[in-house]
Amino acid sequence: MENQTADYHGDDYQWNHTASAGEGDAKTEYYLPDWTDLVLAGLFTMLIIVTIVGNTLVIAAVITTRRLRSVTNCFVSSLAAADLLVGLAVMPPAVLLQLTGGTWELGEILCDSWVSLDILLCTASILSLCAISIDRYLAVTQPLIYSRRRRSKRLAGLMIVAVWIMAGAITSPPLLGCFPRATNRDIKKCTYNMDSSYVIFSAMGSFFLPMLVMLYVYGRISCVIASRHRNLETNEAENVRTRRKVTIERNKSVRTQRTDCVESSVTCDKPSEETEPTSMCRKLGTIRGNQQSCINRVAKETKTAGTLAVVVGGFVACWLPFFILYLATPFVPVEPPDILMPALTWLGWINSAINPFIYAFYSADFRLAFWRLTCRKCFKSRPNLDGTNRKLPTPVNWKKDTSRT
């Protein structure tokens, strides 16, 4: 015999199925997920797979490709490691929560561990994005100083260590008892510590301060690149004038040489290039070389700014709604809908899935490395099927025809 009852848990309303075999048997309550829960769980599982595969490819590409072993990609690897751990350790329990109707069945210790891992890894991911922005800012504004390999690698290592130390410092206070949880909380609900002091501390350290740093850094990089664009245009106009001046001087020198030849009764119908002023050929070569170098540098920095803009935009779009709700919840008398916090949490976790695709889209080296790690072996035998086998019968037929003749 099976009866369907409605149970209330605080402000939550959910349907439970009560199964009983007889009057004397103990009753067991369990949540039966509906089709929306199954669909969402399937979508979340696909997101987990994308997050794990994408970030694993990033780490493998940096390890196996020499061209990708740069200072910036050290930060990208740290970011990928944090996002990979989010996909491995943080997202799967959330899928389980979706299938159990939001009821935590794994105990209080695992609940605290899961929440702490969530805060630690998401904070490390956000701070790694901030470190990448600072790295690009230093590379653009101080290229000569920052290009020294030993100093830049040492600074990158220190910044990565600082990122994980800061993430641990933001995560650890509740575990150390500095911000205790409410004593009357529902043990079947695994949620964040909503102590108002800790909410302000963690929200500022995990999101709002890094966001301000990233926006400031991106603004400064944009200003520097715009200034260099203007300087490049000015220099280009000046170089055009210089080339015209050099050309006029060269033509004047050639005419002078011809006049001298005529006056000295020497035949010189066509002056050789060796008679032209050597310093003026050199000036033109130097001007063109410097101009091309400036154009290449500004183009590279513009591409860097575009990549950083997409990274910052994706980061803000994914995490800003969650942290606004997270920061406002302790101070708003009305509790938000139960579905809102999990939905915005998953929106924030999507940022861990899209970061590898951003770098793959903007970096040809990453695209080639991903191709080599995934699809290259599958398409290795295709050239043998179309190009070479078709050409093999030709010489055979030719030999037969010549033997007949």
C-alpha positions as CSV (number, residue, x, y, z in Angstrom):
1,M,0.0,0.0,0.0
2,E,1.4,3.4,-1.0
3,N,0.0,6.8,0.2
4,Q,1.0,10.2,-1.1
5,T,1.4,12.9,1.6
6,A,2.4,16.5,1.6
7,D,5.1,17.5,4.2
8,Y,6.2,21.0,5.2
9,H,9.8,21.8,6.2
10,G,9.8,25.4,7.3
11,D,9.0,27.5,4.3
12,D,9.7,24.7,1.9
13,Y,6.8,22.7,0.4
14,Q,7.6,19.5,-1.2
15,W,5.7,16.2,-2.1
16,N,7.0,13.1,-0.5
17,H,5.9,9.5,-1.1
18,T,5.3,7.4,2.1
19,A,5.6,3.7,1.4
20,S,4.4,1.2,4.0
21,A,4.0,-2.6,3.7
22,G,1.6,-3.0,6.6
23,E,0.4,-1.4,9.9
24,G,3.2,-2.7,12.0
25,D,6.1,-1.9,9.6
26,A,8.1,1.3,9.8
27,K,7.3,4.0,7.3
28,T,10.0,5.2,4.9
29,E,9.8,8.7,3.3
30,Y,11.6,9.5,0.1
31,Y,11.4,12.1,-2.6
32,L,10.4,11.0,-6.1
33,P,11.9,13.4,-8.8
34,D,9.6,14.5,-11.5
35,W,10.5,15.0,-15.2
36,T,11.8,18.5,-14.6
37,D,14.3,17.3,-12.0
38,L,15.5,14.6,-14.4
39,V,15.9,17.0,-17.3
40,L,17.8,19.5,-15.1
41,A,20.0,16.7,-13.7
42,G,20.8,15.6,-17.3
43,L,21.7,19.2,-18.3
44,F,23.8,19.6,-15.2
45,T,25.6,16.4,-15.9
46,M,26.4,17.5,-19.4
47,L,27.8,20.8,-18.0
48,I,30.0,18.8,-15.6
49,I,31.4,16.7,-18.5
50,V,32.1,19.9,-20.5
51,T,33.8,21.5,-17.6
52,I,36.0,18.5,-16.9
53,V,36.9,17.8,-20.5
54,G,37.6,21.4,-21.4
55,N,39.8,22.2,-18.4
56,T,41.6,18.9,-18.7
57,L,42.5,19.8,-22.3
58,V,43.8,23.2,-21.2
59,I,46.1,21.7,-18.6
60,A,47.3,18.9,-21.0
61,A,47.9,21.4,-23.8
62,V,50.1,23.6,-21.6
63,I,52.1,20.6,-20.3
64,T,52.6,19.0,-23.7
65,T,53.1,22.0,-26.0
66,R,56.3,24.0,-25.7
67,R,54.9,27.1,-27.3
68,L,52.2,27.3,-24.5
69,R,54.6,27.2,-21.6
70,S,54.5,30.9,-21.1
71,V,54.1,33.0,-18.0
72,T,50.5,33.9,-18.8
73,N,49.6,30.3,-19.3
74,C,50.9,29.5,-15.8
75,F,47.9,31.5,-14.6
76,V,45.7,29.9,-17.2
77,S,46.7,26.5,-15.8
78,S,45.9,27.6,-12.3
79,L,42.5,28.8,-13.4
80,A,41.9,25.5,-15.3
81,A,42.9,23.5,-12.2
82,A,40.4,25.4,-10.0
83,D,37.7,25.0,-12.6
84,L,38.4,21.3,-13.1
85,L,38.1,20.7,-9.4
86,V,34.8,22.6,-9.4
87,G,33.5,20.1,-12.0
88,L,34.9,17.1,-10.1
89,A,34.0,17.9,-6.5
90,V,31.4,20.7,-6.3
91,M,29.0,20.2,-9.2
92,P,28.1,16.4,-8.7
93,P,26.7,16.8,-5.1
94,A,24.5,19.6,-6.5
95,V,23.1,17.2,-9.1
96,L,22.3,14.8,-6.2
97,L,20.5,17.7,-4.4
98,Q,18.4,18.2,-7.6
99,L,17.3,14.6,-7.5
100,T,16.5,14.6,-3.8
101,G,14.4,17.7,-3.9
102,G,17.0,19.9,-2.1
103,T,17.3,17.5,0.9
104,W,20.9,16.8,2.0
105,E,21.3,13.1,3.0
106,L,25.1,12.9,3.4
107,G,25.5,14.3,6.9
108,E,26.6,17.6,8.4
109,I,30.4,17.0,8.1
110,L,30.2,16.3,4.3
111,C,27.9,19.3,4.0
112,D,30.4,21.6,5.6
113,S,33.2,20.1,3.5
114,W,31.2,20.5,0.3
115,V,30.3,24.2,1.0
116,S,34.0,24.9,2.0
117,L,35.2,23.4,-1.3
118,D,32.7,25.4,-3.2
119,I,33.8,28.6,-1.7
120,L,37.6,27.7,-1.9
121,L,37.6,26.6,-5.6
122,C,35.2,29.3,-6.9
123,T,37.2,32.0,-5.1
124,A,40.5,30.5,-6.5
125,S,38.9,30.6,-10.0
126,I,37.8,34.2,-9.6
127,L,41.2,35.3,-8.2
128,S,43.0,33.5,-11.0
129,L,41.1,35.6,-13.5
130,C,42.1,38.7,-11.5
131,A,45.7,37.5,-11.6
132,I,45.5,37.0,-15.4
133,S,44.3,40.6,-15.8
134,I,47.1,41.9,-13.7
135,D,49.6,39.9,-15.6
136,R,48.4,41.3,-18.9
137,Y,48.4,44.8,-17.5
138,L,52.1,44.5,-16.5
139,A,52.9,42.9,-19.9
140,V,51.3,45.8,-21.8
141,T,52.4,48.7,-19.6
142,Q,56.0,47.4,-18.7
143,P,57.0,45.1,-21.6
144,L,60.7,45.5,-21.2
145,I,60.8,44.9,-17.4
146,Y,58.2,42.1,-17.5
147,S,59.7,40.2,-20.4
148,R,62.7,39.0,-18.3
149,R,62.0,35.3,-17.9
150,R,63.3,34.7,-14.5
151,R,61.7,37.7,-12.9
152,S,58.4,37.2,-14.6
153,K,58.2,33.4,-13.8
154,R,59.1,34.1,-10.2
155,L,56.5,36.8,-10.0
156,A,53.9,34.5,-11.6
157,G,54.7,31.7,-9.1
158,L,54.3,34.1,-6.2
159,M,51.0,35.4,-7.6
160,I,49.6,31.9,-8.0
161,V,50.6,30.9,-4.5
162,A,49.0,34.2,-3.2
163,V,45.8,33.4,-5.1
164,W,45.3,30.0,-3.3
165,I,46.4,31.4,0.1
166,M,43.8,34.2,-0.2
167,A,41.1,31.7,-1.3
168,G,41.9,29.6,1.8
169,A,41.8,32.7,4.0
170,I,38.3,33.5,2.8
171,T,37.1,29.9,3.2
172,S,38.6,29.0,6.6
173,P,37.0,31.4,9.1
174,P,33.7,29.4,9.5
175,L,35.7,26.2,9.8
176,L,37.7,27.8,12.6
177,G,34.5,28.9,14.5
178,C,34.9,32.6,13.7
179,F,31.5,32.9,12.2
180,P,29.3,30.1,13.7
181,R,26.2,28.9,11.9
182,A,22.7,29.5,13.3
183,T,21.8,26.8,15.9
184,N,18.2,26.4,14.7
185,R,19.1,25.6,11.1
186,D,17.6,22.7,9.2
187,I,20.2,19.9,9.1
188,K,18.5,18.6,5.9
189,K,19.4,21.8,4.1
190,C,23.0,22.2,3.1
191,T,23.4,26.0,2.5
192,Y,26.1,28.7,2.9
193,N,26.9,30.3,6.2
194,M,24.6,33.3,6.1
195,D,26.1,35.2,9.1
196,S,25.9,38.8,8.0
197,S,29.6,39.6,8.9
198,Y,30.9,36.6,7.0
199,V,28.6,37.2,4.0
200,I,30.1,40.7,3.7
201,F,33.7,39.4,4.2
202,S,33.4,36.6,1.7
203,A,31.4,38.5,-0.9
204,M,33.9,41.3,-0.9
205,G,37.0,39.1,-1.0
206,S,35.6,36.5,-3.4
207,F,34.0,38.7,-6.0
208,F,33.5,42.5,-5.6
209,L,37.1,43.5,-4.9
210,P,38.5,41.2,-7.7
211,M,35.8,42.5,-10.0
212,L,36.8,46.1,-9.3
213,V,40.5,45.2,-9.9
214,M,39.7,43.5,-13.2
215,L,37.5,46.4,-14.4
216,Y,40.2,48.9,-13.5
217,V,42.9,46.9,-15.1
218,Y,40.9,46.4,-18.3
219,G,40.2,50.2,-18.4
220,R,43.9,51.0,-18.0
221,I,44.9,48.5,-20.7
222,S,42.3,50.0,-23.1
223,C,43.6,53.5,-22.4
224,V,47.2,52.4,-23.1
225,I,46.3,50.6,-26.3
226,A,44.2,53.6,-27.5
227,S,47.1,55.9,-26.8
228,R,49.5,53.7,-28.7
229,H,47.1,53.5,-31.6
230,R,47.1,57.3,-31.8
231,N,50.9,57.4,-31.5
232,L,51.1,54.8,-34.3
233,E,48.9,56.9,-36.6
234,T,51.0,60.0,-35.8
235,N,54.3,58.1,-36.4
236,E,52.9,56.6,-39.6
237,A,52.1,60.1,-40.9
238,E,55.5,61.3,-39.9
239,N,57.1,58.3,-41.6
240,V,55.3,59.1,-44.8
241,R,56.6,62.6,-44.7
242,T,60.1,61.3,-44.0
243,R,60.0,58.8,-46.9
244,R,58.9,61.6,-49.2
245,K,61.7,63.7,-48.0
246,V,64.2,60.9,-48.4
247,T,62.9,60.2,-51.9
248,I,63.2,63.9,-52.9
249,E,66.7,64.0,-51.6
250,R,67.6,60.8,-53.4
251,N,66.2,62.1,-56.7
252,K,68.0,65.4,-56.2
253,S,71.3,63.5,-55.6
254,V,70.7,61.5,-58.8
255,R,70.1,64.7,-60.8
256,T,73.2,66.2,-59.3
257,Q,75.3,63.2,-60.3
258,R,73.9,63.4,-63.8
259,T,74.8,67.1,-64.0
260,D,78.3,66.4,-62.8
261,C,78.7,63.7,-65.4
262,V,77.5,65.9,-68.2
263,E,79.8,68.8,-67.1
264,S,82.8,66.4,-66.9
265,S,81.9,64.9,-70.3
266,V,81.5,61.4,-68.8
267,T,78.9,59.0,-70.1
268,C,76.6,58.1,-67.3
269,D,73.2,57.4,-68.9
270,K,72.0,55.2,-66.0
271,P,73.4,55.9,-62.5
272,S,74.0,52.7,-60.6
273,E,72.4,52.0,-57.2
274,E,75.8,52.2,-55.6
275,T,76.0,55.9,-56.4
276,E,72.9,56.6,-54.3
277,P,73.5,57.8,-50.7
278,T,73.8,54.7,-48.5
279,S,72.5,56.4,-45.4
280,M,69.2,57.2,-47.2
281,C,68.5,53.5,-48.1
282,R,69.3,52.7,-44.4
283,K,66.9,55.3,-43.2
284,L,64.0,53.9,-45.2
285,G,64.8,50.3,-44.0
286,T,65.0,51.5,-40.4
287,I,61.7,53.4,-40.7
288,R,59.9,50.5,-42.2
289,G,61.3,48.0,-39.7
290,N,60.3,50.2,-36.7
291,Q,56.8,50.8,-38.2
292,Q,56.2,47.1,-38.7
293,S,57.4,46.3,-35.2
294,C,55.0,48.9,-33.7
295,I,52.1,47.6,-35.8
296,N,52.7,44.0,-34.7
297,R,53.0,45.0,-31.0
298,V,49.8,47.1,-31.1
299,A,47.9,44.3,-32.9
300,K,49.0,41.8,-30.3
301,E,48.0,44.1,-27.5
302,T,44.6,44.8,-29.1
303,K,44.0,41.0,-29.4
304,T,45.0,40.7,-25.7
305,A,42.5,43.4,-24.8
306,G,39.8,41.7,-26.7
307,T,40.4,38.4,-25.0
308,L,40.5,40.1,-21.6
309,A,37.2,41.9,-22.4
310,V,35.5,38.6,-23.1
311,V,36.9,37.0,-20.0
312,V,35.8,39.9,-17.8
313,G,32.4,40.1,-19.4
314,G,31.8,36.4,-19.0
315,F,33.0,36.5,-15.4
316,V,30.7,39.4,-14.5
317,A,27.7,38.0,-16.3
318,C,28.0,34.6,-14.6
319,W,28.8,35.6,-11.0
320,L,27.3,39.1,-10.4
321,P,23.6,37.9,-10.0
322,F,24.6,35.2,-7.5
323,F,26.7,37.6,-5.3
324,I,24.1,40.3,-5.4
325,L,21.6,37.8,-4.0
326,Y,24.2,36.3,-1.6
327,L,25.1,39.7,-0.2
328,A,21.5,40.9,0.1
329,T,19.9,37.8,1.7
330,P,20.9,38.4,5.4
331,F,19.6,42.0,5.2
332,V,16.3,41.4,3.5
333,P,13.4,40.4,5.7
334,V,11.7,38.4,3.0
335,E,13.4,35.1,2.0
336,P,14.0,34.6,-1.7
337,P,12.4,31.7,-3.5
338,D,14.1,28.4,-2.9
339,I,14.8,27.8,-6.5
340,L,16.6,31.2,-7.0
341,M,19.8,30.5,-5.1
342,P,20.6,27.1,-6.7
343,A,19.8,28.6,-10.2
344,L,22.2,31.5,-9.7
345,T,24.8,29.2,-8.2
346,W,24.7,27.0,-11.4
347,L,25.0,30.2,-13.4
348,G,28.2,31.0,-11.6
349,W,29.5,27.5,-12.1
350,I,29.0,27.9,-15.9
351,N,31.9,30.3,-15.8
352,S,34.2,27.3,-15.0
353,A,32.9,25.6,-18.2
354,I,33.3,28.5,-20.6
355,N,36.8,29.7,-19.7
356,P,38.6,27.0,-21.7
357,F,36.5,27.8,-24.8
358,I,37.3,31.5,-24.5
359,Y,41.1,30.8,-24.6
360,A,40.7,28.2,-27.3
361,F,38.7,30.7,-29.5
362,Y,41.3,33.5,-29.2
363,S,44.5,31.4,-29.2
364,A,45.6,29.6,-32.3
365,D,48.2,27.7,-30.3
366,F,45.5,26.3,-28.0
367,R,43.3,25.4,-30.9
368,L,46.2,23.4,-32.5
369,A,47.0,21.7,-29.2
370,F,43.3,20.7,-28.7
371,W,43.2,19.3,-32.2
372,R,46.4,17.3,-31.6
373,L,45.1,16.0,-28.3
374,T,41.6,15.0,-29.5
375,C,40.8,14.8,-33.2
376,R,44.2,14.3,-34.9
377,K,44.3,10.6,-34.4
378,C,40.8,10.1,-35.7
379,F,41.6,11.9,-39.0
380,K,45.1,10.4,-39.4
381,S,44.1,7.7,-41.9
382,R,41.8,10.0,-44.0
383,P,44.6,11.2,-46.4
384,N,45.3,7.5,-47.3
385,L,41.7,7.0,-48.3
386,D,41.3,9.9,-50.8
387,G,44.6,11.2,-52.2
388,T,47.2,8.5,-52.4
389,N,45.0,5.5,-53.3
390,R,43.6,7.3,-56.3
391,K,47.0,8.0,-57.7
392,L,48.3,4.4,-57.4
393,P,46.5,2.8,-60.4
394,T,47.8,5.5,-62.8
395,P,51.4,4.3,-63.1
396,V,50.3,0.6,-63.2
397,N,47.9,1.3,-66.2
398,W,50.7,3.3,-67.9
399,K,53.1,0.4,-67.7
400,K,50.5,-2.0,-69.1
401,D,49.8,0.3,-72.0
402,T,53.5,0.8,-72.8
403,S,54.1,-3.0,-72.7
404,R,51.4,-3.6,-75.2
405,T,52.8,-1.0,-77.6
